[in-house]
Amino acid sequence: MNLTNSTLDDSARARLADDLDDGSFTMEEEDASGLEEGKDGKTTNKTCFLKIKKILRTIYKAVSSVVGLLILLAVYSVIGAAIFRAIEGPHEKAHRDNITSNREETVRVLQELSSNLSQGLVNETQWNLVARGLLLRYEETVVIAQKNGVVNSTKTPTWTFWQSMFFCGTIYTTIGYGHIAPSTDLGRMMTMVYAAIGIPLALVCLADLGKHFTLGLKLMWAFSRRYCNCRKKMRNARRGKYTPDDVEDGNSSTKAAIKPGDRVYYGYKIDDEFNIPISFAIGILVLYIFLGAIMYALWEKWSFLESFYFVFISISTIGFGDVLPAHPKFFLLSSVYVFIGLSLVSMCVNVAIEFFSKTIDKAKVNIDRAKTKAKEKAKEAKEKMHEVSKTIDRAKDRAKERVTEARDRVTDFAHVKRRSTRGSPSSNRASPSSDDVKSETATPKSSPISETPEETPTNT
């Protein structure tokens, strides 16, 4: 009995030591699991849950990377191709077999009618009526087959593995050429479910790829700018404007600008923002379209215009379907090219949004500055107008004061003169009339009054 208990304890400790090395649970969980293992010999539900959680976390980390997302999308495409081929393949085969059997039956009946016509058993009118009926029945069979997905000859089926995979790619990239489509109810339902899952997955992949392409282009842009600056400084150094030490100082200053928390790639500080020049991004996209047009022109024996048209229609997700590749076995390379093109388009759209948002922000700042300056100028003009009105009021007040003073002086002068004339020896002379006084008071304001009350004339 003691041996059994000791053996159980040793085995439980060994398993606990292994779990400790994995780091799947803590010391408290170890004690509880060790007691339960000693009693029952089985792991607890909590330990199983922690292990499953750890596995799921590892899978999520692997899938959340760019490579993991691309692998997941490729696996999703393969699964979708197998599903659609299994659903639509037998349905298409039944209609193809129907066309083939109807064609063979039509040929056989026409041969019998021809032999009967040669033997004189039927006349030409009967032969024409029967032949027309057979051909009309064959045409109806072909039309029904075309409505059910038979779009080419009966020898080459539509829903092959590569065509099904190409159809899956047109679903989650939202291109939709329209040359192949499900005709069964189950296939249409699966298309909706497949699109509901595949389109978000493809959008996440495109966004992540566009972000990485942006980082790569920003790295190229930073390298080209540094190279051009170094060339310019070295050229100026040869001319005597700068010294080679200035070039080294410039490089060291760019390195010193990098902080510990920044993302550094090959010595360059790169962030996740889409702040590269929009002309540079559009130039890369146009170059990519030109290279794709040359590639498809060599593969499909198209003209350069047809190849360029197909690439543009595919990358812009218009997808008319009037020009389609005739080699579905090149689907892997073609899908990779189109998917990278879609990610470049996504990057260019984000760069354009960033560019226009910054432009709008700058315009708003400039408008705010202009409004502030206009308010300040209006305030200054208002203050100046207020000062001018004050000056005018002061001038009016001074003019009124001067007029009043002049009137007072004239009035005093008239009274003094009247008193002096009354007290003079020639007082028997008539006193000045009121008209004379009025004429004296009506002297102009600007005329200086030279006489004062003390200096009155004595020789009248």
MIDREN-855768 format. One record per residue (C-alpha): residue number from 0; residue in three letters; x, y, z. Coordinates in steps of 0.1 Angstrom, whole numbers, plus 5000, padded with zeros to 4 digits. Layout:
MIDREN-855768
{node NUM; 'ala'; {X; Y; Z}} ...
//
This chain:
MIDREN-855768
{node 0; 'met'; {5000; 5000; 5000}} {node 1; 'asn'; {5028; 5024; 5008}} {node 2; 'leu'; {5046; 5015; 4975}} {node 3; 'thr'; {5014; 5023; 4955}} {node 4; 'asn'; {5010; 5057; 4972}} {node 5; 'ser'; {5046; 5066; 4967}} {node 6; 'thr'; {5045; 5056; 4931}} {node 7; 'leu'; {5014; 5077; 4926}} {node 8; 'asp'; {5030; 5107; 4943}} {node 9; 'asp'; {5062; 5103; 4921}} {node 10; 'ser'; {5042; 5102; 4889}} {node 11; 'ala'; {5020; 5132; 4900}} {node 12; 'arg'; {5051; 5152; 4908}} {node 13; 'ala'; {5067; 5144; 4875}} {node 14; 'arg'; {5036; 5155; 4856}} {node 15; 'leu'; {5034; 5186; 4877}} {node 16; 'ala'; {5071; 5194; 4870}} {node 17; 'asp'; {5064; 5191; 4833}} {node 18; 'asp'; {5034; 5214; 4836}} {node 19; 'leu'; {5055; 5239; 4855}} {node 20; 'asp'; {5081; 5239; 4827}} {node 21; 'asp'; {5054; 5246; 4802}} {node 22; 'gly'; {5041; 5275; 4824}} {node 23; 'ser'; {5005; 5265; 4819}} {node 24; 'phe'; {4993; 5271; 4855}} {node 25; 'thr'; {5003; 5285; 4889}} {node 26; 'met'; {5014; 5270; 4922}} {node 27; 'glu'; {4978; 5270; 4935}} {node 28; 'glu'; {4966; 5252; 4905}} {node 29; 'glu'; {4994; 5227; 4908}} {node 30; 'asp'; {4984; 5219; 4944}} {node 31; 'ala'; {4948; 5214; 4935}} {node 32; 'ser'; {4956; 5193; 4904}} {node 33; 'gly'; {4982; 5173; 4922}} {node 34; 'leu'; {4956; 5163; 4949}} {node 35; 'glu'; {4930; 5154; 4923}} {node 36; 'glu'; {4955; 5134; 4902}} {node 37; 'gly'; {4966; 5116; 4934}} {node 38; 'lys'; {4930; 5107; 4940}} {node 39; 'asp'; {4915; 5101; 4906}} {node 40; 'gly'; {4946; 5099; 4883}} {node 41; 'lys'; {4930; 5124; 4858}} {node 42; 'thr'; {4937; 5161; 4849}} {node 43; 'thr'; {4911; 5186; 4860}} {node 44; 'asn'; {4889; 5206; 4837}} {node 45; 'lys'; {4906; 5238; 4846}} {node 46; 'thr'; {4940; 5225; 4834}} {node 47; 'cys'; {4925; 5214; 4802}} {node 48; 'phe'; {4909; 5248; 4797}} {node 49; 'leu'; {4942; 5265; 4803}} {node 50; 'lys'; {4960; 5243; 4778}} {node 51; 'ile'; {4933; 5249; 4752}} {node 52; 'lys'; {4935; 5286; 4758}} {node 53; 'lys'; {4972; 5285; 4754}} {node 54; 'ile'; {4969; 5267; 4721}} {node 55; 'leu'; {4943; 5291; 4708}} {node 56; 'arg'; {4965; 5320; 4717}} {node 57; 'thr'; {4994; 5305; 4698}} {node 58; 'ile'; {4972; 5300; 4668}} {node 59; 'tyr'; {4959; 5336; 4670}} {node 60; 'lys'; {4994; 5350; 4671}} {node 61; 'ala'; {5004; 5329; 4640}} {node 62; 'val'; {4972; 5338; 4621}} {node 63; 'ser'; {4973; 5376; 4629}} {node 64; 'ser'; {5006; 5381; 4611}} {node 65; 'val'; {5007; 5389; 4574}} {node 66; 'val'; {5020; 5355; 4563}} {node 67; 'gly'; {4994; 5338; 4585}} {node 68; 'leu'; {4966; 5358; 4570}} {node 69; 'leu'; {4978; 5350; 4535}} {node 70; 'ile'; {4980; 5313; 4543}} {node 71; 'leu'; {4946; 5314; 4559}} {node 72; 'leu'; {4932; 5331; 4528}} {node 73; 'ala'; {4948; 5305; 4505}} {node 74; 'val'; {4934; 5276; 4526}} {node 75; 'tyr'; {4900; 5294; 4525}} {node 76; 'ser'; {4902; 5295; 4487}} {node 77; 'val'; {4911; 5258; 4484}} {node 78; 'ile'; {4882; 5249; 4507}} {node 79; 'gly'; {4858; 5271; 4487}} {node 80; 'ala'; {4870; 5256; 4454}} {node 81; 'ala'; {4863; 5221; 4466}} {node 82; 'ile'; {4829; 5230; 4479}} {node 83; 'phe'; {4817; 5248; 4448}} {node 84; 'arg'; {4831; 5221; 4425}} {node 85; 'ala'; {4813; 5194; 4446}} {node 86; 'ile'; {4780; 5214; 4444}} {node 87; 'glu'; {4780; 5228; 4408}} {node 88; 'gly'; {4801; 5201; 4391}} {node 89; 'pro'; {4774; 5173; 4390}} {node 90; 'his'; {4747; 5198; 4380}} {node 91; 'glu'; {4768; 5210; 4351}} {node 92; 'lys'; {4777; 5175; 4341}} {node 93; 'ala'; {4740; 5165; 4339}} {node 94; 'his'; {4732; 5193; 4316}} {node 95; 'arg'; {4763; 5186; 4294}} {node 96; 'asp'; {4752; 5149; 4292}} {node 97; 'asn'; {4717; 5161; 4282}} {node 98; 'ile'; {4731; 5182; 4254}} {node 99; 'thr'; {4753; 5153; 4242}} {node 100; 'ser'; {4725; 5128; 4242}} {node 101; 'asn'; {4701; 5151; 4225}} {node 102; 'arg'; {4727; 5159; 4198}} {node 103; 'glu'; {4733; 5122; 4192}} {node 104; 'glu'; {4696; 5115; 4191}} {node 105; 'thr'; {4691; 5143; 4166}} {node 106; 'val'; {4719; 5129; 4143}} {node 107; 'arg'; {4704; 5094; 4145}} {node 108; 'val'; {4669; 5105; 4136}} {node 109; 'leu'; {4681; 5127; 4108}} {node 110; 'gln'; {4701; 5097; 4093}} {node 111; 'glu'; {4669; 5076; 4095}} {node 112; 'leu'; {4649; 5103; 4078}} {node 113; 'ser'; {4675; 5107; 4051}} {node 114; 'ser'; {4674; 5069; 4044}} {node 115; 'asn'; {4636; 5069; 4043}} {node 116; 'leu'; {4636; 5099; 4020}} {node 117; 'ser'; {4660; 5081; 3996}} {node 118; 'gln'; {4638; 5050; 3997}} {node 119; 'gly'; {4607; 5071; 3991}} {node 120; 'leu'; {4590; 5063; 4024}} {node 121; 'val'; {4587; 5100; 4033}} {node 122; 'asn'; {4586; 5131; 4011}} {node 123; 'glu'; {4606; 5163; 4015}} {node 124; 'thr'; {4578; 5182; 4033}} {node 125; 'gln'; {4577; 5155; 4060}} {node 126; 'trp'; {4615; 5155; 4063}} {node 127; 'asn'; {4616; 5192; 4067}} {node 128; 'leu'; {4589; 5192; 4094}} {node 129; 'val'; {4606; 5165; 4114}} {node 130; 'ala'; {4641; 5180; 4110}} {node 131; 'arg'; {4629; 5215; 4122}} {node 132; 'gly'; {4613; 5199; 4153}} {node 133; 'leu'; {4645; 5181; 4162}} {node 134; 'leu'; {4666; 5212; 4158}} {node 135; 'leu'; {4642; 5233; 4178}} {node 136; 'arg'; {4643; 5207; 4206}} {node 137; 'tyr'; {4681; 5207; 4205}} {node 138; 'glu'; {4682; 5245; 4207}} {node 139; 'glu'; {4659; 5245; 4237}} {node 140; 'thr'; {4683; 5220; 4254}} {node 141; 'val'; {4713; 5243; 4247}} {node 142; 'val'; {4695; 5274; 4260}} {node 143; 'ile'; {4684; 5256; 4292}} {node 144; 'ala'; {4720; 5244; 4297}} {node 145; 'gln'; {4734; 5279; 4293}} {node 146; 'lys'; {4710; 5292; 4319}} {node 147; 'asn'; {4723; 5265; 4342}} {node 148; 'gly'; {4760; 5274; 4339}} {node 149; 'val'; {4771; 5256; 4307}} {node 150; 'val'; {4788; 5285; 4290}} {node 151; 'asn'; {4813; 5268; 4267}} {node 152; 'ser'; {4816; 5236; 4247}} {node 153; 'thr'; {4807; 5203; 4263}} {node 154; 'lys'; {4842; 5189; 4261}} {node 155; 'thr'; {4857; 5214; 4286}} {node 156; 'pro'; {4838; 5217; 4319}} {node 157; 'thr'; {4834; 5250; 4336}} {node 158; 'trp'; {4836; 5240; 4372}} {node 159; 'thr'; {4871; 5226; 4373}} {node 160; 'phe'; {4892; 5230; 4404}} {node 161; 'trp'; {4911; 5260; 4390}} {node 162; 'gln'; {4880; 5277; 4376}} {node 163; 'ser'; {4863; 5271; 4410}} {node 164; 'met'; {4893; 5287; 4428}} {node 165; 'phe'; {4892; 5316; 4403}} {node 166; 'phe'; {4855; 5320; 4412}} {node 167; 'cys'; {4863; 5321; 4449}} {node 168; 'gly'; {4889; 5348; 4442}} {node 169; 'thr'; {4864; 5369; 4424}} {node 170; 'ile'; {4840; 5366; 4454}} {node 171; 'tyr'; {4862; 5378; 4482}} {node 172; 'thr'; {4880; 5404; 4461}} {node 173; 'thr'; {4846; 5417; 4450}} {node 174; 'ile'; {4858; 5418; 4414}} {node 175; 'gly'; {4830; 5395; 4400}} {node 176; 'tyr'; {4838; 5390; 4363}} {node 177; 'gly'; {4804; 5373; 4359}} {node 178; 'his'; {4817; 5346; 4334}} {node 179; 'ile'; {4810; 5319; 4359}} {node 180; 'ala'; {4783; 5318; 4385}} {node 181; 'pro'; {4764; 5292; 4405}} {node 182; 'ser'; {4731; 5280; 4391}} {node 183; 'thr'; {4718; 5258; 4420}} {node 184; 'asp'; {4700; 5270; 4450}} {node 185; 'leu'; {4726; 5254; 4473}} {node 186; 'gly'; {4754; 5270; 4454}} {node 187; 'arg'; {4739; 5304; 4456}} {node 188; 'met'; {4734; 5301; 4494}} {node 189; 'met'; {4770; 5289; 4498}} {node 190; 'thr'; {4781; 5319; 4477}} {node 191; 'met'; {4764; 5343; 4501}} {node 192; 'val'; {4779; 5325; 4532}} {node 193; 'tyr'; {4814; 5323; 4515}} {node 194; 'ala'; {4813; 5360; 4506}} {node 195; 'ala'; {4802; 5370; 4542}} {node 196; 'ile'; {4832; 5353; 4556}} {node 197; 'gly'; {4857; 5359; 4528}} {node 198; 'ile'; {4853; 5396; 4521}} {node 199; 'pro'; {4862; 5407; 4557}} {node 200; 'leu'; {4891; 5383; 4557}} {node 201; 'ala'; {4903; 5397; 4523}} {node 202; 'leu'; {4899; 5433; 4535}} {node 203; 'val'; {4920; 5426; 4566}} {node 204; 'cys'; {4947; 5410; 4544}} {node 205; 'leu'; {4946; 5439; 4520}} {node 206; 'ala'; {4948; 5465; 4548}} {node 207; 'asp'; {4978; 5446; 4564}} {node 208; 'leu'; {4995; 5442; 4531}} {node 209; 'gly'; {4989; 5479; 4523}} {node 210; 'lys'; {5005; 5489; 4556}} {node 211; 'his'; {5036; 5468; 4549}} {node 212; 'phe'; {5038; 5481; 4514}} {node 213; 'thr'; {5036; 5516; 4529}} {node 214; 'leu'; {5065; 5508; 4552}} {node 215; 'gly'; {5085; 5495; 4523}} {node 216; 'leu'; {5079; 5525; 4502}} {node 217; 'lys'; {5086; 5549; 4531}} {node 218; 'leu'; {5119; 5530; 4536}} {node 219; 'met'; {5127; 5535; 4498}} {node 220; 'trp'; {5117; 5571; 4500}} {node 221; 'ala'; {5139; 5578; 4531}} {node 222; 'phe'; {5169; 5559; 4515}} {node 223; 'ser'; {5165; 5579; 4482}} {node 224; 'arg'; {5162; 5612; 4501}} {node 225; 'arg'; {5193; 5605; 4522}} {node 226; 'tyr'; {5212; 5593; 4492}} {node 227; 'cys'; {5203; 5624; 4472}} {node 228; 'asn'; {5212; 5647; 4502}} {node 229; 'cys'; {5245; 5629; 4506}} {node 230; 'arg'; {5253; 5633; 4469}} {node 231; 'lys'; {5244; 5670; 4470}} {node 232; 'lys'; {5265; 5676; 4501}} {node 233; 'met'; {5295; 5658; 4486}} {node 234; 'arg'; {5291; 5678; 4454}} {node 235; 'asn'; {5290; 5710; 4475}} {node 236; 'ala'; {5320; 5698; 4494}} {node 237; 'arg'; {5340; 5694; 4462}} {node 238; 'arg'; {5330; 5729; 4453}} {node 239; 'gly'; {5342; 5742; 4487}} {node 240; 'lys'; {5308; 5751; 4501}} {node 241; 'tyr'; {5308; 5723; 4527}} {node 242; 'thr'; {5333; 5699; 4542}} {node 243; 'pro'; {5331; 5662; 4545}} {node 244; 'asp'; {5327; 5666; 4582}} {node 245; 'asp'; {5293; 5683; 4576}} {node 246; 'val'; {5281; 5652; 4557}} {node 247; 'glu'; {5291; 5630; 4587}} {node 248; 'asp'; {5274; 5654; 4611}} {node 249; 'gly'; {5242; 5653; 4590}} {node 250; 'asn'; {5242; 5615; 4591}} {node 251; 'ser'; {5248; 5614; 4628}} {node 252; 'ser'; {5221; 5640; 4634}} {node 253; 'thr'; {5196; 5617; 4616}} {node 254; 'lys'; {5207; 5588; 4638}} {node 255; 'ala'; {5205; 5609; 4669}} {node 256; 'ala'; {5168; 5618; 4661}} {node 257; 'ile'; {5158; 5582; 4667}} {node 258; 'lys'; {5142; 5577; 4701}} {node 259; 'pro'; {5141; 5544; 4721}} {node 260; 'gly'; {5104; 5538; 4715}} {node 261; 'asp'; {5105; 5544; 4677}} {node 262; 'arg'; {5103; 5517; 4650}} {node 263; 'val'; {5136; 5515; 4632}} {node 264; 'tyr'; {5142; 5496; 4600}} {node 265; 'tyr'; {5178; 5494; 4587}} {node 266; 'gly'; {5187; 5525; 4606}} {node 267; 'tyr'; {5157; 5545; 4594}} {node 268; 'lys'; {5129; 5558; 4616}} {node 269; 'ile'; {5096; 5546; 4600}} {node 270; 'asp'; {5061; 5550; 4615}} {node 271; 'asp'; {5027; 5534; 4605}} {node 272; 'glu'; {5011; 5565; 4590}} {node 273; 'phe'; {5004; 5569; 4553}} {node 274; 'asn'; {5024; 5601; 4550}} {node 275; 'ile'; {5044; 5594; 4519}} {node 276; 'pro'; {5041; 5617; 4489}} {node 277; 'ile'; {5010; 5609; 4469}} {node 278; 'ser'; {5028; 5613; 4436}} {node 279; 'phe'; {5054; 5586; 4446}} {node 280; 'ala'; {5026; 5562; 4456}} {node 281; 'ile'; {5007; 5567; 4423}} {node 282; 'gly'; {5039; 5564; 4403}} {node 283; 'ile'; {5045; 5530; 4419}} {node 284; 'leu'; {5010; 5518; 4411}} {node 285; 'val'; {5012; 5529; 4375}} {node 286; 'leu'; {5045; 5511; 4371}} {node 287; 'tyr'; {5030; 5480; 4386}} {node 288; 'ile'; {5001; 5482; 4361}} {node 289; 'phe'; {5025; 5485; 4332}} {node 290; 'leu'; {5045; 5455; 4343}} {node 291; 'gly'; {5013; 5435; 4347}} {node 292; 'ala'; {5002; 5445; 4312}} {node 293; 'ile'; {5035; 5433; 4297}} {node 294; 'met'; {5032; 5400; 4317}} {node 295; 'tyr'; {4996; 5393; 4305}} {node 296; 'ala'; {5005; 5402; 4269}} {node 297; 'leu'; {5032; 5375; 4270}} {node 298; 'trp'; {5009; 5349; 4287}} {node 299; 'glu'; {4976; 5353; 4269}} {node 300; 'lys'; {4989; 5367; 4235}} {node 301; 'trp'; {4969; 5398; 4240}} {node 302; 'ser'; {4977; 5433; 4227}} {node 303; 'phe'; {4993; 5457; 4252}} {node 304; 'leu'; {4960; 5477; 4253}} {node 305; 'glu'; {4939; 5446; 4261}} {node 306; 'ser'; {4964; 5436; 4288}} {node 307; 'phe'; {4964; 5471; 4303}} {node 308; 'tyr'; {4926; 5472; 4301}} {node 309; 'phe'; {4923; 5438; 4319}} {node 310; 'val'; {4947; 5448; 4346}} {node 311; 'phe'; {4930; 5481; 4352}} {node 312; 'ile'; {4895; 5466; 4353}} {node 313; 'ser'; {4907; 5439; 4377}} {node 314; 'ile'; {4926; 5461; 4401}} {node 315; 'ser'; {4899; 5487; 4402}} {node 316; 'thr'; {4874; 5459; 4410}} {node 317; 'ile'; {4851; 5469; 4381}} {node 318; 'gly'; {4853; 5434; 4365}} {node 319; 'phe'; {4833; 5436; 4333}} {node 320; 'gly'; {4843; 5401; 4323}} {node 321; 'asp'; {4846; 5409; 4286}} {node 322; 'val'; {4884; 5402; 4286}} {node 323; 'leu'; {4893; 5371; 4305}} {node 324; 'pro'; {4925; 5349; 4308}} {node 325; 'ala'; {4923; 5317; 4288}} {node 326; 'his'; {4949; 5298; 4310}} {node 327; 'pro'; {4933; 5291; 4344}} {node 328; 'lys'; {4964; 5271; 4354}} {node 329; 'phe'; {4982; 5304; 4357}} {node 330; 'phe'; {4957; 5313; 4384}} {node 331; 'leu'; {4982; 5312; 4412}} {node 332; 'leu'; {5005; 5338; 4397}} {node 333; 'ser'; {4975; 5358; 4384}} {node 334; 'ser'; {4958; 5358; 4417}} {node 335; 'val'; {4990; 5369; 4435}} {node 336; 'tyr'; {4995; 5397; 4411}} {node 337; 'val'; {4959; 5409; 4413}} {node 338; 'phe'; {4959; 5407; 4451}} {node 339; 'ile'; {4991; 5427; 4454}} {node 340; 'gly'; {4976; 5452; 4430}} {node 341; 'leu'; {4945; 5455; 4452}} {node 342; 'ser'; {4967; 5461; 4482}} {node 343; 'leu'; {4986; 5488; 4463}} {node 344; 'val'; {4953; 5504; 4454}} {node 345; 'ser'; {4943; 5502; 4491}} {node 346; 'met'; {4976; 5519; 4500}} {node 347; 'cys'; {4971; 5546; 4475}} {node 348; 'val'; {4936; 5553; 4487}} {node 349; 'asn'; {4949; 5556; 4523}} {node 350; 'val'; {4977; 5579; 4511}} {node 351; 'ala'; {4952; 5600; 4492}} {node 352; 'ile'; {4929; 5602; 4523}} {node 353; 'glu'; {4959; 5612; 4545}} {node 354; 'phe'; {4970; 5638; 4519}} {node 355; 'phe'; {4936; 5654; 4515}} {node 356; 'ser'; {4929; 5653; 4553}} {node 357; 'lys'; {4962; 5671; 4559}} {node 358; 'thr'; {4954; 5696; 4531}} {node 359; 'ile'; {4919; 5702; 4546}} {node 360; 'asp'; {4935; 5707; 4581}} {node 361; 'lys'; {4960; 5731; 4567}} {node 362; 'ala'; {4932; 5750; 4549}} {node 363; 'lys'; {4912; 5751; 4581}} {node 364; 'val'; {4942; 5765; 4600}} {node 365; 'asn'; {4948; 5791; 4573}} {node 366; 'ile'; {4911; 5800; 4573}} {node 367; 'asp'; {4912; 5804; 4611}} {node 368; 'arg'; {4943; 5825; 4608}} {node 369; 'ala'; {4927; 5847; 4581}} {node 370; 'lys'; {4896; 5850; 4603}} {node 371; 'thr'; {4917; 5860; 4633}} {node 372; 'lys'; {4936; 5886; 4612}} {node 373; 'ala'; {4904; 5899; 4597}} {node 374; 'lys'; {4890; 5903; 4632}} {node 375; 'glu'; {4921; 5920; 4645}} {node 376; 'lys'; {4921; 5944; 4615}} {node 377; 'ala'; {4884; 5951; 4619}} {node 378; 'lys'; {4890; 5957; 4656}} {node 379; 'glu'; {4919; 5981; 4647}} {node 380; 'ala'; {4898; 5998; 4621}} {node 381; 'lys'; {4870; 6002; 4647}} {node 382; 'glu'; {4894; 6016; 4672}} {node 383; 'lys'; {4908; 6040; 4646}} {node 384; 'met'; {4873; 6051; 4636}} {node 385; 'his'; {4865; 6056; 4673}} {node 386; 'glu'; {4897; 6077; 4677}} {node 387; 'val'; {4888; 6097; 4645}} {node 388; 'ser'; {4853; 6103; 4658}} {node 389; 'lys'; {4868; 6115; 4691}} {node 390; 'thr'; {4891; 6138; 4673}} {node 391; 'ile'; {4862; 6152; 4653}} {node 392; 'asp'; {4842; 6157; 4685}} {node 393; 'arg'; {4872; 6175; 4701}} {node 394; 'ala'; {4876; 6197; 4670}} {node 395; 'lys'; {4839; 6205; 4671}} {node 396; 'asp'; {4841; 6214; 4708}} {node 397; 'arg'; {4871; 6236; 4702}} {node 398; 'ala'; {4854; 6253; 4673}} {node 399; 'lys'; {4824; 6259; 4694}} {node 400; 'glu'; {4845; 6273; 4722}} {node 401; 'arg'; {4863; 6296; 4699}} {node 402; 'val'; {4831; 6308; 4683}} {node 403; 'thr'; {4817; 6314; 4718}} {node 404; 'glu'; {4848; 6333; 4729}} {node 405; 'ala'; {4847; 6354; 4697}} {node 406; 'arg'; {4811; 6363; 4703}} {node 407; 'asp'; {4818; 6372; 4739}} {node 408; 'arg'; {4847; 6394; 4729}} {node 409; 'val'; {4827; 6412; 4703}} {node 410; 'thr'; {4798; 6417; 4727}} {node 411; 'asp'; {4822; 6431; 4754}} {node 412; 'phe'; {4838; 6453; 4728}} {node 413; 'ala'; {4804; 6467; 4717}} {node 414; 'his'; {4793; 6474; 4753}} {node 415; 'val'; {4826; 6491; 4760}} {node 416; 'lys'; {4824; 6512; 4729}} {node 417; 'arg'; {4788; 6522; 4737}} {node 418; 'arg'; {4798; 6533; 4772}} {node 419; 'ser'; {4827; 6552; 4759}} {node 420; 'thr'; {4806; 6571; 4734}} {node 421; 'arg'; {4780; 6579; 4760}} {node 422; 'gly'; {4806; 6594; 4784}} {node 423; 'ser'; {4824; 6614; 4757}} {node 424; 'pro'; {4820; 6653; 4750}} {node 425; 'ser'; {4803; 6647; 4718}} {node 426; 'ser'; {4775; 6628; 4734}} {node 427; 'asn'; {4750; 6651; 4718}} {node 428; 'arg'; {4756; 6632; 4686}} {node 429; 'ala'; {4732; 6605; 4680}} {node 430; 'ser'; {4740; 6572; 4695}} {node 431; 'pro'; {4748; 6544; 4672}} {node 432; 'ser'; {4718; 6527; 4659}} {node 433; 'ser'; {4711; 6491; 4665}} {node 434; 'asp'; {4720; 6484; 4628}} {node 435; 'asp'; {4755; 6496; 4634}} {node 436; 'val'; {4758; 6474; 4664}} {node 437; 'lys'; {4746; 6444; 4645}} {node 438; 'ser'; {4770; 6452; 4617}} {node 439; 'glu'; {4798; 6454; 4641}} {node 440; 'thr'; {4789; 6421; 4658}} {node 441; 'ala'; {4787; 6405; 4623}} {node 442; 'thr'; {4824; 6407; 4618}} {node 443; 'pro'; {4840; 6375; 4604}} {node 444; 'lys'; {4854; 6349; 4628}} {node 445; 'ser'; {4888; 6348; 4613}} {node 446; 'ser'; {4893; 6386; 4615}} {node 447; 'pro'; {4916; 6394; 4643}} {node 448; 'ile'; {4903; 6419; 4669}} {node 449; 'ser'; {4932; 6443; 4674}} {node 450; 'glu'; {4915; 6466; 4698}} {node 451; 'thr'; {4909; 6457; 4734}} {node 452; 'pro'; {4885; 6474; 4758}} {node 453; 'glu'; {4913; 6493; 4774}} {node 454; 'glu'; {4925; 6508; 4741}} {node 455; 'thr'; {4893; 6526; 4730}} {node 456; 'pro'; {4897; 6554; 4705}} {node 457; 'thr'; {4895; 6589; 4721}} {node 458; 'asn'; {4893; 6611; 4689}} {node 459; 'thr'; {4858; 6606; 4677}} 
//
